Amino acid sequence: MKNFTFPISQIRGRFPIGERVLHNHIASGLAYKGLVDDFSVYEKDIAVDSMSSTIRDFYENTNNYALFAKVKWHTWFKPFAAVYRVVSMILKQINLPLSNEEMEMTGAIVPIKEEDDGRISPRAWIRKINGKVCFVAIYSYHRTGNSTYMNIGLPLPGATLLGILQLEQCGNSLKLSSKKCRSQASDAGTYLSTKHFLWKVPIEEQFYVEERSPGHLIAIGCGYAQFRFYQYSIVFVINSSYRKEEIG
């Protein structure tokens, strides 16, 4: 069994999760505008100067963007998705809608105490649909060898679901993936962590972020185990000029 050495979020919750999982871990006196302070921390994996400036701006100034999401569950998975939806609504975590209609996500970024989380500069991104929490994800990053990974923790009851994403540049666009694309030694993957154990979970996610027009990004992604079970698109827009028909 591989000995995993990357940092792991130590924030685990109780049932239900929601925003309350963060209440004792918020860092006073700090304020973050984005998911990372400086996107150039990923510079050895991507060339920031040749990438869309809007992608960099989104990650550094996430609070400036409105989000519009559309999720499509694959037909074979829909009976399971209905059960999953009921559980996730009660849990108030990873609560993806069943409908494939476009929905606006509101969000806020909350600073988290490093000493509680155990990773560099952690900050939680709380996302809601119609005022109800759908995601609480705590973002950080770490470096292993010559690669820097996006390190995302989603608190669960007594555990944390970890998404370790590898970044890859595609022209001026960005690919993020939990699949080990470059090397089997990569940290990329989805993991479940408890107080004493860490397991790799056979679920992978990858998505592409590209600029459609100035101030207007779209992320298209999918999640899959042995088979693909959902795909989604999220539009990030910096102003109110967004039109619904622009989602592909």
C-alpha positions as CSV (number, residue, x, y, z in Angstrom):
1,M,0.0,0.0,0.0
2,K,1.3,3.4,-0.9
3,N,2.3,5.6,2.0
4,F,0.5,8.9,1.3
5,T,2.6,11.9,2.5
6,F,0.6,14.9,1.3
7,P,-1.2,17.2,3.9
8,I,-4.7,16.3,4.9
9,S,-7.5,18.6,6.2
10,Q,-8.1,17.7,9.8
11,I,-11.6,19.3,9.9
12,R,-14.3,16.7,10.2
13,G,-17.9,17.2,11.0
14,R,-21.0,15.8,12.7
15,F,-24.3,15.2,11.2
16,P,-25.5,17.4,9.5
17,I,-22.6,19.3,8.0
18,G,-23.7,22.6,6.5
19,E,-22.0,25.9,7.5
20,R,-21.9,24.9,11.2
21,V,-18.9,22.6,10.6
22,L,-16.8,25.7,10.3
23,H,-18.0,27.7,13.3
24,N,-15.1,26.9,15.6
25,H,-12.4,27.0,12.9
26,I,-12.9,30.5,11.4
27,A,-9.7,32.6,11.5
28,S,-10.5,36.1,12.8
29,G,-8.7,39.1,11.3
30,L,-8.3,37.4,7.9
31,A,-10.2,37.9,4.7
32,Y,-9.7,36.2,1.4
33,K,-11.0,37.3,-2.0
34,G,-10.3,34.0,-3.8
35,L,-9.5,30.3,-3.7
36,V,-5.8,31.1,-3.8
37,D,-3.9,34.4,-3.1
38,D,-1.6,34.0,-6.0
39,F,-2.3,31.6,-8.9
40,S,1.4,31.6,-9.8
41,V,1.9,29.0,-7.0
42,Y,1.0,26.5,-9.8
43,E,3.6,28.0,-12.1
44,K,5.7,24.9,-12.7
45,D,2.7,23.0,-13.9
46,I,1.2,25.8,-16.0
47,A,2.5,29.0,-17.6
48,V,0.3,31.6,-16.0
49,D,1.3,34.4,-18.3
50,S,0.1,32.5,-21.4
51,M,-3.1,31.4,-19.8
52,S,-6.4,33.3,-19.9
53,S,-6.1,36.2,-17.5
54,T,-9.7,35.7,-16.5
55,I,-9.0,32.2,-15.2
56,R,-6.3,33.6,-13.0
57,D,-8.6,36.4,-11.9
58,F,-11.3,34.0,-11.0
59,Y,-9.1,31.9,-8.7
60,E,-7.6,35.0,-7.1
61,N,-10.9,37.0,-6.9
62,T,-13.6,34.4,-6.7
63,N,-15.9,36.6,-4.7
64,N,-16.3,38.9,-7.7
65,Y,-18.0,36.2,-9.8
66,A,-21.5,34.9,-10.0
67,L,-22.0,31.2,-10.6
68,F,-24.6,29.4,-12.7
69,A,-24.6,25.6,-12.7
70,K,-26.3,22.8,-14.7
71,V,-25.9,19.1,-13.7
72,K,-26.9,16.2,-15.9
73,W,-27.1,12.7,-14.3
74,H,-26.6,9.8,-16.7
75,T,-29.8,7.8,-17.2
76,W,-28.4,4.6,-15.7
77,F,-27.5,6.4,-12.4
78,K,-30.8,8.4,-12.0
79,P,-32.4,5.9,-9.6
80,F,-29.3,6.0,-7.3
81,A,-29.1,9.8,-7.8
82,A,-32.6,10.2,-6.3
83,V,-31.5,8.4,-3.1
84,Y,-28.3,10.3,-3.1
85,R,-30.2,13.5,-3.4
86,V,-32.3,12.8,-0.3
87,V,-29.3,11.9,1.8
88,S,-27.2,14.9,0.6
89,M,-30.0,17.3,1.4
90,I,-30.2,16.1,5.0
91,L,-26.4,16.0,5.2
92,K,-26.1,19.5,3.7
93,Q,-22.9,18.5,1.8
94,I,-22.2,17.7,-1.8
95,N,-25.8,18.3,-2.5
96,L,-26.1,18.3,-6.3
97,P,-29.6,19.0,-7.8
98,L,-31.5,16.3,-9.6
99,S,-32.9,18.8,-12.1
100,N,-30.8,19.6,-15.2
101,E,-32.1,23.1,-15.2
102,E,-29.6,25.9,-14.8
103,M,-29.4,27.2,-11.2
104,E,-27.6,30.1,-9.7
105,M,-25.1,29.3,-6.9
106,T,-24.3,32.0,-4.4
107,G,-21.1,31.7,-2.4
108,A,-18.7,33.1,0.2
109,I,-15.1,32.4,1.1
110,V,-14.3,32.0,4.8
111,P,-10.7,32.0,6.2
112,I,-9.9,28.9,8.3
113,K,-7.3,28.5,11.0
114,E,-4.2,26.8,9.8
115,E,-3.6,25.2,13.2
116,D,-7.0,23.5,13.0
117,D,-6.9,22.4,9.3
118,G,-3.2,21.4,9.1
119,R,-2.6,22.8,5.6
120,I,-1.3,26.0,4.1
121,S,-3.6,29.0,4.0
122,P,-6.9,27.1,4.1
123,R,-10.1,28.8,3.2
124,A,-13.7,27.4,2.9
125,W,-15.8,28.1,-0.2
126,I,-19.5,27.8,0.9
127,R,-21.9,27.4,-2.1
128,K,-25.7,27.6,-1.9
129,I,-28.6,27.1,-4.2
130,N,-31.8,29.0,-3.2
131,G,-30.2,29.8,0.1
132,K,-29.5,26.1,1.0
133,V,-26.0,24.8,1.4
134,C,-24.9,22.5,-1.4
135,F,-21.1,22.4,-0.9
136,V,-18.7,23.3,1.9
137,A,-15.2,22.8,0.5
138,I,-11.9,23.8,2.2
139,Y,-9.2,24.8,-0.3
140,S,-5.5,24.7,0.0
141,Y,-2.5,23.4,-2.1
142,H,0.6,21.4,-1.6
143,R,3.8,20.6,-3.5
144,T,5.2,17.1,-4.1
145,G,8.4,17.0,-6.1
146,N,8.1,19.4,-9.0
147,S,4.2,19.5,-9.0
148,T,1.8,21.7,-7.1
149,Y,-1.6,20.2,-6.4
150,M,-4.9,21.8,-5.5
151,N,-5.8,20.2,-2.2
152,I,-9.6,20.3,-1.4
153,G,-11.2,18.9,1.7
154,L,-15.0,18.3,2.1
155,P,-15.9,17.7,5.7
156,L,-18.2,14.7,6.3
157,P,-19.5,13.2,9.6
158,G,-16.3,11.8,11.3
159,A,-14.3,12.0,8.0
160,T,-13.1,14.2,5.2
161,L,-13.4,13.6,1.5
162,L,-10.2,14.8,-0.2
163,G,-9.9,15.9,-3.9
164,I,-6.3,16.2,-4.9
165,L,-6.3,17.9,-8.3
166,Q,-3.5,18.1,-10.9
167,L,-3.4,21.2,-13.1
168,E,-2.6,21.0,-16.8
169,Q,-2.6,23.9,-19.3
170,C,-4.5,23.3,-22.6
171,G,-3.7,26.4,-24.8
172,N,-4.9,29.3,-22.7
173,S,-7.4,27.1,-20.9
174,L,-7.1,24.9,-17.8
175,K,-7.7,21.3,-17.1
176,L,-8.0,20.0,-13.5
177,S,-8.2,16.3,-12.8
178,S,-8.1,13.8,-9.9
179,K,-6.9,11.2,-12.4
180,K,-3.3,10.2,-12.4
181,C,-2.5,11.5,-15.9
182,R,1.3,12.1,-15.8
183,S,2.5,9.4,-13.5
184,Q,1.3,6.7,-11.2
185,A,3.4,8.4,-8.5
186,S,1.2,11.5,-8.8
187,D,-0.8,12.5,-5.6
188,A,-3.9,13.2,-7.8
189,G,-6.9,11.2,-6.6
190,T,-10.0,11.1,-4.4
191,Y,-9.4,10.0,-0.9
192,L,-11.4,9.4,2.3
193,S,-9.7,10.4,5.5
194,T,-10.7,9.6,9.1
195,K,-8.7,10.4,12.3
196,H,-6.4,7.4,11.8
197,F,-6.8,6.1,8.3
198,L,-6.7,7.3,4.7
199,W,-8.2,5.3,1.7
200,K,-8.1,6.1,-2.0
201,V,-11.6,6.1,-3.4
202,P,-12.3,4.8,-6.9
203,I,-14.0,8.0,-8.0
204,E,-12.4,10.5,-10.4
205,E,-13.4,13.9,-11.5
206,Q,-12.0,16.1,-14.2
207,F,-13.0,19.4,-15.7
208,Y,-11.9,22.1,-18.1
209,V,-12.1,25.8,-17.5
210,E,-12.1,28.1,-20.5
211,E,-12.8,31.7,-21.3
212,R,-15.8,32.3,-23.6
213,S,-15.6,36.1,-23.5
214,P,-14.0,38.7,-21.3
215,G,-15.1,38.2,-17.7
216,H,-17.0,35.0,-18.7
217,L,-15.7,31.5,-17.9
218,I,-17.2,28.1,-18.3
219,A,-16.2,24.9,-16.5
220,I,-17.3,21.6,-18.1
221,G,-16.6,18.5,-16.1
222,C,-17.7,15.0,-15.2
223,G,-17.5,12.5,-12.3
224,Y,-17.0,8.8,-12.9
225,A,-16.1,5.6,-11.2
226,Q,-16.1,2.6,-13.6
227,F,-18.7,4.5,-15.6
228,R,-19.5,8.1,-15.9
229,F,-22.4,9.0,-13.7
230,Y,-22.8,12.8,-14.0
231,Q,-21.5,15.7,-15.9
232,Y,-21.9,19.4,-15.3
233,S,-21.3,22.9,-16.6
234,I,-20.7,25.9,-14.4
235,V,-20.6,29.4,-15.8
236,F,-18.5,32.0,-13.9
237,V,-19.4,35.6,-14.8
238,I,-17.9,38.8,-13.4
239,N,-20.8,41.1,-14.2
240,S,-24.6,41.1,-14.8
241,S,-24.4,40.9,-18.6
242,Y,-24.7,37.1,-18.5
243,R,-27.5,35.6,-20.6
244,K,-28.8,32.1,-19.8
245,E,-28.7,30.9,-23.3
246,E,-24.9,31.1,-23.3
247,I,-24.5,27.9,-21.4
248,G,-23.6,25.0,-23.7
